[in-house]
Amino acid sequence: MTLAVPYILAYLTGSIPTSIITCRVLKGIDIREHGSGNAGATNVYRVMGFKVALFVLTVDALKGAFGVMLPGLVLGKVTVEYQIAGGLVAILGHIWTVFAKFKGGKGVGPALGVFLALMPVPALSALLSWIVVVAATRIVSLASLIAGFFLLLVTIMCYANGWLGMGIPQVAFSALIAVLLVVTHRKNIARLVHGTENKLSFGKKDASS
């Protein structure tokens, strides 16, 4: 039973619907009824602007990082596999939140926090790729998908060259998250294929879907 405690806590922490709570407190709206209808930082940016979106993204990332730390805090010294499991559960809680009928965000924010806590160099490399793609295309979904696979590529390169202590668990976890991002972005992928995916409008709110 003790072994389950950190993972239950990680799931519940990941499940906290940051965007829903923040938008309701600040503006009295349900973010799921505006913009694209997604409860994630990108839609918060469209509806509420950059500062609020940055706050939501930061809190979501902290939820993921906390999920990584929870096994060690509850169980004492643990291996990286325990930390990975805590991070994964936090991400799943964000995507399928018990507090919002199991409909949450797409997992990008907490995944960023998880990988920054576990593998900071690959995570920062992926974040840089995300920034470059968003700046070039203004398409967040495309940037998130590319960042996920770039993270996997960098992790594999580190493992193959014996850099940064990367091992099979980190490679496997990176691959799993890359696949999970494809699953959560499947509607976006369909729109990308048809050329109808939403683009960000920098410097102003965009409440369009």
N, C-alpha and C positions, 0 to 999 in steps of 0.2 A: 504493500500500500504506500509506503514511504517513497518508493521509486516513482509512483504515479504522480505524486504531489507537484513536483516542478513542472510537469508537462500539462497538468490541469491548469495550473496558474499561468503557464505560457499561453495556452489556448485562450483563456479568459482575458489575459492582457492583450493579446493580438486581436481579440474580438471587439475591444472597445471601439465603437464607430466614431473615430475622431472627426471626420468630415461632417457627419450628421449632427453630432453634438455641437461642434463649432458654429456651423451655419445657423442652427436653431437658436443658439445663445446670442449670436451677433446680429442676426437679421430676422429671426423668427420664421425661417423657411426650412422646408425639407429639401435638401440638395438633390434628392432622387426625383424631385418633380420639376427640376430645372436643368437647362443645358442638355447634356447628353443623357442625363438620368443616372450616371454612375456615381457611386459614393467614393470617389477617389480625389487625389489632389489636383489632377488635371481639370476635372470638372469644376472643382472649387475655384481654380484660376479663372475659368471661363465666366463663372457667375459672380465671384466675390473679389477677384483680383489677386495680384501677386503676393502681397504680404500675408493674406489669410492662407493662400495655397502653400506658401513656404512654411508657415506654422504647422499646418496639417501634415505636410510631408515630413517635417522634423519630428513631430510626435509619433508618426507612423514608423519612422526609422528607429526611434528610441524603443518602441514596442518590440521591434525585431531584435535589437541589441539586448534588451532585457531578457527576451526568451533564450538567447544564447547563454546569458549569465546565470539564469535561474537554477539549472541543474547543479552548478558549483555552489551556489548560495545555500541550497537546501540539502544537498547530499555530501558536500565537501569536495575534495579534489576529484575531478572526473576527467575522462579522456575526451578527445575531440568528438568522438561519435556521440557522446551524451550532449555535448554543446550543439552539435549539428541538429540532433533530434529536437532540442528545445527551440532552436531557430525555426525549424521546419513547422513545428506545431504553431508557433506564433504567426507565421505566414498564412497557414491554413485557417487560423482563427480570423485573420483579417479578411480573407476571401469569403469564407463561410462563417459569418459572425452569428453567434447565438443570440445576440442582442438586436438583430435586425432581420429576422426571418431567414437567416443563413444567406443573405445577399449583401456582400460587402464590396470592397475594392478589388483591384486586379493583382495585388500582391507586390507591386513594384517598391512602394515605400518601405514596408517592413523588410523586404528582401535586401534593400540597400543597407539597412541597419544591421541585419544579420551578417552580411558579407564584410561590412566595415569592421565588425567585431571579430569575425573569424579570420578573414583574409584581406587585410586592408589594402595591400598593393594591387591585387587583381580587382578589388572593388573600386578603387579610385581610377584604375584604367578603364573599367566599364563605365563609370560615371563620366569620365572625359569623353568617351565615345558617344554617350547619350547626349551630352551638351553639344557636341559637334553636329550630330544628326538633327537635333531639334533646331539648331541655328540655321542649318542648311535647308531643311525641308519644312519646318514648323509642324511636323507630324509626330506627336508624342508616342503613339502606339508603335510606329516604325522604329523610333529611337529606343524604346524599351525592349523590343524584340532583338534588335541588333546588339544592344548592351548585354542582354542575357547570353547571347552566343559569343560575344567578345569576351565576356567573363570566363566562359567555359574554355575558350581558346587560350587565354592567358594562363589559366589554371593548369591546363594540359602542358603548356610550354614550361611552366615552373616545375611541374612534376617530372617531366622528361629530362630536364637539366639539373634536377636536384636543388632547385632554388626555393628559398623561403619555407622549407619544411613541408611542402605540399605533398600529400599522399593520395592514395586511392579514395579514402573517404571524402576528401575535398573535391576531387575530380567527379566522383559519382554524385555528390550533392549539387555541384554546379550544373551537371547534365540534367539532373532532375528538375532544378529550378528553371532551366532554359525550356524544358518541355512544358512545365507548368505555366510559364508565361505564354507559350503558344496556345495552351488550352484556354486560359483566361482572356486571351486577346483574339479568340477565333472569329468573333463578329467583326473586329477591326481588320483582321486579315482578309476577310471576304470583301470589306469595303476597299481595302488597299488594292486588291486584285481588280476591282471594278472602277478604281480611280475616284471613289466617292468618300474617302476617309476625311474626317474633320481636320482642319488646320488651326493652329493657334493664331490669334491676332495679338501681336506683341504691343504692349503699351496701352491696352484698353481691355475692358471686360467684353466677353463674347458669350452671350447667353444662348446662342443658337445651338441646335443639336448637330 
